[in-house]
Amino acid sequence: MAHGIGDAETVVSVVVLCLSGVFIGALGYLIRYRGVTGLIAGYDADRVTDEAALADLIGGVVLVLGGVHVVFGLGLFVFTPDLFYWSGYLVVMGTGTAFAVIRGRRYEV
């Protein structure tokens, strides 16, 4: 088990992160493969030039970020959940989010 967290706390943290990762992944699936672009924050159909490409980009990024949640959740069984661990999590999530926002602008008027 991870250092500094009791067994029950570790299991609860892993379950919460994994379930939230599955939920986020499901949203990514709906956006990318089902074309539910209404789930994209700030989506305005009048401003989008290529809806399918935007759905592929955003849905793909959201799928990956759901996977990041699961990986970091399971990582709590192996790594100490210290400042370095959570900083890495924030950097990965922030980078993914920034990538989606910046690259998504190419599909807007």
C-alpha positions, -999 to +999 in steps of 0.1 A: +000+000+000+010+036-004+029+053+024+012+079+045-024+068+038-043+041+057-055+011+038-092+021+039-083+057+027-062+043-001-089+020-013-115+048-012-092+072-031-085+046-057-122+038-061-131+075-064-104+082-090-111+051-110-149+057-111-144+093-120-120+082-147-146+058-161-172+085-161-149+110-178-139+083-204-176+077-210-181+113-218-151+112-242-166+082-259-200+099-263-183+130-278-158+112-301-178+082-313-214+092-309-210+129-319-226+143-288-210+177-292-234+193-268-212+179-240-183+202-251-181+232-228-188+264-247-199+246-278-217+269-303-228+251-335-229+285-353-192+290-348-179+255-355-165+249-390-159+211-387-181+195-361-167+159-367-131+170-364-138+189-332-156+159-317-127+137-326-102+160-310-121+168-278-135+133-274-100+118-278-085+141-253-113+135-228-108+097-232-071+101-225-078+122-194-102+096-182-074+071-185-051+095-166-075+094-137-075+056-137-037+054-139-032+079-111-058+062-090-042+028-093-008+045-088-019+052-052-013+015-045+024+019-056+035+055-050+034+078-020+006+104-026+028+134-018+031+168-034+052+155-062+026+128-071-003+153-072+018+179-090+024+154-117-013+147-119-021+184-122+005+190-148-008+161-170-045+171-166-037+208-172-016+200-202-043+179-217-070+205-210-048+233-225-041+211-256-078+206-262-087+243-258-059+255-280-062+229-307-100+231-306-099+268-317-089+258-352-124+245-358-141+278-348-149+309-368 
